[in-house]
Amino acid sequence: MRIGIIGYGNMGRAFALGLKDHYDIIVFDKDTSKKELALQDGIGFSNSIEFLLDSVDLIILSIKPQDLTSLKGLNFNGKSLVSMLAGTSVSRLKEHIKDAYITRIMPNLAVIYKKGVIGFYSEDAKKEVIKSMLEHLGRVYELEEKHFDAFTAIGGSGPAFVASIVEAMRLSGIYMGLNKDVSYDLAMATIEGTLELLKAFNEEELILKVSSPGGTTIEGLFNIEKTGLRGALMESFIKAYQKSKSL
Ligand SMILES: NC(=O)c1ccc[n+]([C@@H]2O[C@H](COP(=O)([O-])OP(=O)(O)OC[C@H]3O[C@@H](n4cnc5c(N)ncnc54)[C@H](OP(=O)(O)O)[C@@H]3O)[C@@H](O)[C@H]2O)c1
């Protein structure tokens, strides 16, 4: 399958690099300085969007939502189009792109390491082929379109919230006298180990396993409950969801 990517920015490049070992990829960006970068990456660059549209089987759209209007009048020839434009519904895409079968996705940045999560809603008869293509970049979640905002809050914003927890762990270690690098390494290794444990036990079982009677963990957990930290974290995800809905 020949794939054309429109927009060679952060995400377009991540998709191209993640897919190039499996598919024939060609990209186009209106910023022609991206040509050199694409060629250095070993990716073919089309000098015109029309040539790209004519020569591929599937198009991945990775331009900013506000640039959608620049596609008006182009001929998509009834091809498959995968859009990752945040907050841009299928009905809005159809206002600008009339003659394509549309799939809407919401990837997170971890697609760079092929460990992304990708929300997926498709109106294309070839949706299973498209889903398999995306599975090279991470885990694909087929959703009703109305759930994209919730997906954006958990999967899209989630990495920044988890990074805040890592930062809090590192700063706490420094406060208690640990070297900043040791403290960071310890936070990361603890999270990696916790992810393995969470594959074997659910959250409640793990909390009970780590909490000895009258011990250090229950003392910290008491503070989490007393300060409403869990509620504050939930509120942060819900705020991200509400913001996504309002865009
Ligand atoms: N970054 C993320 O973590 C993330 C996560 C999920 C979804 N997304 C979505 O992914 C999309 C791309 O985001 P990004 O961060 O990769 O943006 P980006 O780095 O700004 O890349 C977009 C590229 O597309 C080019 N472009 C604009 N209009 C074009 C056109 N008509 N034809 C060809 N190229 C065009 C831009 O050129 P100029 O710079 O010259 O305008 C730019 O090089 C966005 O819709 C965003 O909502 C991003």
The ligand as a Tripos MOL2 file, in Angstrom:
@<TRIPOS>MOLECULE
LIG
   48    52     1     0     0
SMALL
NO_CHARGES

@<TRIPOS>ATOM
      1 N1          1.6160   17.2090   18.3440 N.am      1 LIG1
      2 C1          0.8540   16.3320   19.0000 C.2       1 LIG1
      3 O1          1.2150   15.7910   20.0580 O.2       1 LIG1
      4 C2         -0.4860   15.9260   18.4170 C.ar      1 LIG1
      5 C3         -1.2360   14.9120   19.0280 C.ar      1 LIG1
      6 C4         -2.4620   14.5440   18.4410 C.ar      1 LIG1
      7 C5         -2.9260   15.1620   17.2810 C.ar      1 LIG1
      8 N2         -2.1800   16.1560   16.7350 N.ar      1 LIG1
      9 C6         -2.6690   16.7920   15.5050 C.3       1 LIG1
     10 O2         -1.7420   16.5180   14.4880 O.3       1 LIG1
     11 C7         -1.7690   17.5710   13.5290 C.3       1 LIG1
     12 C8         -0.3430   17.9780   13.2170 C.3       1 LIG1
     13 O3          0.2660   18.4640   14.4100 O.3       1 LIG1
     14 P1          1.8260   18.7910   14.4410 P.3       1 LIG1
     15 O4          2.1800   19.0250   15.8650 O.co2     1 LIG1
     16 O5          2.5640   17.7320   13.6650 O.co2     1 LIG1
     17 O6          1.8310   20.1750   13.6020 O.3       1 LIG1
     18 P2          3.0710   20.9030   12.8790 P.3       1 LIG1
     19 O7          4.3560   20.4500   13.4970 O.co2     1 LIG1
     20 O8          2.7430   22.3550   12.8280 O.co2     1 LIG1
     21 O9          3.0390   20.3030   11.3800 O.3       1 LIG1
     22 C9          2.1050   20.6620   10.4070 C.3       1 LIG1
     23 C10         2.8520   20.8600    9.1020 C.3       1 LIG1
     24 O10         1.8910   20.9290    8.0510 O.3       1 LIG1
     25 C11         2.2560   21.9990    7.1730 C.3       1 LIG1
     26 N3          1.0640   22.4170    6.4200 N.ar      1 LIG1
     27 C12         0.0890   23.2900    6.7590 C.ar      1 LIG1
     28 N4         -0.8590   23.3700    5.7780 N.ar      1 LIG1
     29 C13        -0.4650   22.5110    4.8050 C.ar      1 LIG1
     30 C14        -0.9990   22.1290    3.5460 C.ar      1 LIG1
     31 N5         -2.1510   22.6270    3.0890 N.pl3     1 LIG1
     32 N6         -0.3420   21.2110    2.8160 N.ar      1 LIG1
     33 C15         0.8180   20.6900    3.2780 C.ar      1 LIG1
     34 N7          1.3960   21.0120    4.4350 N.ar      1 LIG1
     35 C16         0.7620   21.9030    5.2060 C.ar      1 LIG1
     36 C17         2.8010   23.0440    8.1190 C.3       1 LIG1
     37 O11         3.5620   24.0070    7.4300 O.3       1 LIG1
     38 P3          3.6880   25.4920    8.0630 P.3       1 LIG1
     39 O12         4.4440   25.3370    9.3520 O.co2     1 LIG1
     40 O13         4.4300   26.2650    7.0100 O.co2     1 LIG1
     41 O14         2.2720   25.9870    8.2940 O.co2     1 LIG1
     42 C18         3.6600   22.1650    9.0460 C.3       1 LIG1
     43 O15         4.9330   21.9110    8.4850 O.3       1 LIG1
     44 C19        -2.6080   18.6970   14.1320 C.3       1 LIG1
     45 O16        -3.8620   18.7340   13.4890 O.3       1 LIG1
     46 C20        -2.7730   18.3250   15.5880 C.3       1 LIG1
     47 O17        -4.0500   18.7010   16.0720 O.3       1 LIG1
     48 C21        -0.9730   16.5660   17.2600 C.ar      1 LIG1
@<TRIPOS>BOND
     1     1     2 1
     2     2     3 2
     3     2     4 1
     4     4     5 ar
     5     4    48 ar
     6     5     6 ar
     7     6     7 ar
     8     7     8 ar
     9     8     9 1
    10     8    48 ar
    11     9    10 1
    12     9    46 1
    13    10    11 1
    14    11    12 1
    15    11    44 1
    16    12    13 1
    17    13    14 1
    18    14    15 2
    19    14    16 1
    20    14    17 1
    21    17    18 1
    22    18    19 2
    23    18    20 1
    24    18    21 1
    25    21    22 1
    26    22    23 1
    27    23    24 1
    28    23    42 1
    29    24    25 1
    30    25    26 1
    31    25    36 1
    32    26    27 ar
    33    26    35 ar
    34    27    28 ar
    35    28    29 ar
    36    29    30 ar
    37    29    35 ar
    38    30    31 1
    39    30    32 ar
    40    32    33 ar
    41    33    34 ar
    42    34    35 ar
    43    36    37 1
    44    36    42 1
    45    37    38 1
    46    38    39 2
    47    38    40 1
    48    38    41 1
    49    42    43 1
    50    44    45 1
    51    44    46 1
    52    46    47 1
@<TRIPOS>SUBSTRUCTURE
     1 LIG1         1 GROUP 0 **** ****
